[in-house]
């Protein structure tokens, strides 16, 4: 019974929200759409991020690039770049973490583009050991 009441409450809330959105001006609807996109982007992340500034060499099918990783997680990175890259584009990356004598070579796909760079999801997640090494190294610098 509690689950049914909860579902009914959610349905009522949804109907109330739809009516409220219908009354918004076109400008406010655009602002709400931007806010929802931002929430979706934040909810998309499966792993916590480690802020960093690591040089990265990466390549697409037709070109090589050199830029910087600005955050790193078990599932991917954000690369600051001015390059014109597209969502779904595969790439291969090589980056070194300071204080480690290990180069990380990993493939991924671009999952989002922003004005200052691209979000890349690794094809395979880092192992817990790799993640721990990177976290320790980044937090020391």
Secondary structure, 3 states (H helix, E strand, C coil): CHHHHHHHHHHHHHHHHHHHHHCCCHHHHHHHHHHHHHHHHHHHCCCCCEEEEEEEEEECCCCEEEEEEEEECCCEEEEECCCCCCCCCEEEEEEECCCCCCEEEEEEEEEEEECCEEEEEECCCCCHHHHHHHHHHHHHC
